Amino acid sequence: MSQKFSPVSRSGRFASGPAADVAAFSESISFDWRLWRYDLTGSIAHARMLQQVGLLTKTEANAIVRGLEEISAEIEAGKFAWKPELEDVHMNIEAELTRRVPAGAKLHTGRSRNDQVALDVRLWLRDESAALSAELRVLQRALVELGAAHTGVILPGYTHLQRAQPVYFAHHLLAYVEMLDRDHGRLADAARRANVCPLGAGALAGSTLPLDREFVARQLGFVDARGRPLVSQNSMDAVSDRDFAVEFCAAAALIAVHLSRLAEDVILWAGSEFNFIRIADAYTTGSSLMPQKKNPDVAELTRGKSARVIGNLVALLTLLKGLPMTYNRDLQEDKERLFDTADTARACVRLMAAMLAHTSVNAAACAAAARDPLLLATDLADYLVRRGMAFRQAHHVVGAVVGLAEKLGKPLDQLSLEELRGADPAFEADALEVFDLEKAMARRTLPGAPGTREVQRQLARWRKALA
């Protein structure tokens, strides 16, 4: 009589199960349950392949698929009971399938949990990358629309957090649109390398059974632009590779850094010392003590959560750095870092987009700051350069003019022609026209500059690209 084995058996090598504390220490169902949809999808494709190559009958394959679909419906409805003693998402599903469908015991033919989990994570990450990419586009549109709604607003651009030169508010926002576009490209590039099917690699050395790996790859959408299947080319690499997870976390970490920088600008602009913007009440909080407070908590939390995303990347790199080939149980630790990165990055992108969509601009405060004539000191040096003076000399002369204005207690644009010529006779009667802000912005005509026409062109370009 043949002996019936449980799908969760530790195999005949072990006389007993793990100690209770070991089981609790090693379980992963508390977090990897969220891979269930991908585990079921991969299992259905695997079952169809086993039927294709003659390792399952059509009746067996159909019964397995029906059983998996029933389990899927129960999980979707919240009626499936996850069992910690079954350790992980894979064994929970397989054990329940085998309980319902005797042929379910054949599903693991030619498959290891090593290539199974590698498949599940790649499938999950493919969807998460697409979702994060789409949310980045929403944030880009929010930035473009906020800028387009305030095209006439000029404010100081800063270096070293000191007023430097005037820029359009829209130009400042478009800087972040450019950053996020690079992020979008990095995600797409990482997703392309993640789009390789590892199933069929087995535990590390493939299988002696006649598996059709390319059939599974096609079933699961692991194909190139021409529809050709993409399968891993080295079985040892297939089960131990987590480069795709690192790349996603690296792209997300840079997204988090960009969001943190945007958040910092928003926090400064919303403060009473700047007063450039007002964030809607729904995206701020008050103080438990001070009744007048309106705190930019969404921006502050986004800035703070960047630390988590960066930390997850470092944790994942550290996890991998000392592992010998091939699969090691250490790799179980990749999922919480990966899941948290995706959840955190996506939440920050969504909330920042929503906050910006509910932000107004204090044009009067921006205009008052932009009227600072010192912002056009470089333009005054350019005036001298156009009259043949070397820039280093022009820089020195204008520096002296600025020092004179400070000494006299005058705004730079209120110096007389005689006072300017006292610094250098190259100044003519039209020198003070440099301080006409509208004309100064119109003069900035270089591609990528914050000039009036160029900013309008860039807004139109981005509106079209993001439509």
C-alpha positions, 0 to 999 in steps of 0.5 A: 500500500502506498503511503499518503504524504502531507504537502507540508511534510518536512519530508522523510528525513525528519522524525518530527516537526520543528519546535514551536519557537522555531516555527514562530521564528521562521513563519512568513505567512504574516507578511507573504500572504499578500503574494496569494494572487500571484501564487495562484496565477503561477500555479495555474500556469504551471498546472496547464504546462504539466498537462501540456507535457503529459505530466497531468491529465486534462481531468487532473489539470482542470480539477486543479485549476478549478480548485485554485479558482475557488481558493482565489474567490475565498481569499478575495472575499476574506473567507480563507483561513491562513494558518501560521503552522503552514509557514508561508503563502505557498504551503497554505494554498497548496495544502488547502488545494490538496485537501480539496483536490487529490490531484493537487498533490501533483501540482508541485511536480518539477517545482520548488518553493525557491523558483516559486517564490522568485516567480511570485515576487517578480509577478507582484513587483511587475504590477507594483512598478506599473502602479507606482509609475502611473501614480508618478504621472498623477503627481507630475500632472499635479505639479504642471497644473499648479504651475499652469494656474499661476503662470505670472507668479515670480518668486526668488530662486535660492542657492544655499537657501539665500535669495539668488535670482528670480524664477517663475513659480511654474519653472520651480515646479517643473524642476520636480517634474523633470526629476520625477520623469527620470524616476519614471524611466528608472522604474521602467528600466528596472521592470524590464529586467524583472520581466524574466520567468524563473519558474523551471529553475527548481531548487537550484538545478532545474528538473529532469522532467520535460517541463516547458518553461517557455509555455509558462513564460508566455502564459504569465506574460514574460515576453519581450516586445515581439512576444518572445518568451523570456526565461532565466538562463541560469538556474542557480542565478534564477533562484538566488537573484534579487537584483530586480528587488534591489533595483526597484528599491533603489528607484523608489529610494530616489523617488523618496529623496525627490519627494523629500526635497519637494516636501522641504520646499513646500514646508518652507513656502507654507511657513509664515516667513515665506508665506508663498503658498497655503495648503488646504486644511484637509492636508494639514493638522493643528496643535494639541496646545497652540490653537493658531497652528496649521502644520504641513504634516503631509509634507513633513511625513513624506520627508520623514518616510524617505528615511524608511525607503532609503533604509529598506534599500540599505537593508536589502543590499546588506542582506544580499552581500554575504550570501553564497550560492544559491537560495538561502533562507535569509532571502525570506527577509527581502519581502518585508523590505520590498513590501514596505518600500512599495507601500510607502513610496506609493502612499507618499506619491499619492498624498503629495499629488492630492496635497498639491491639487489642494494648494493655493498660491499667495501671489502678493507675497511671491511678488513682494519677495521677487521685487528684491532688486538684489535678485538682478545683480547678475543681470547688472553684471551681464549688462557690463559684459554686453558692453565688452567687459570681462565677466570677472571684472563685471562681477567685481564691479557689481559687487562693489555697487552692492556694497555701496548700496548697503553702505548708503542704505539704499535698494540696489535699483535706487542708486543714481547713475552718478553713484553707479558710474562712481563704481565704473564709467561703463554704466550708461543711462539705461543701466537701471532698466536692468531692474525691470523684472518683466523685461528681465524674465523676457530676456531669459530665452535659452532652452531650459531657462526660467524665461517667460516664453520658455516656461510657457513652452515647457508647460505646454510640452509637459501638458501634452506629454502627460495628457 
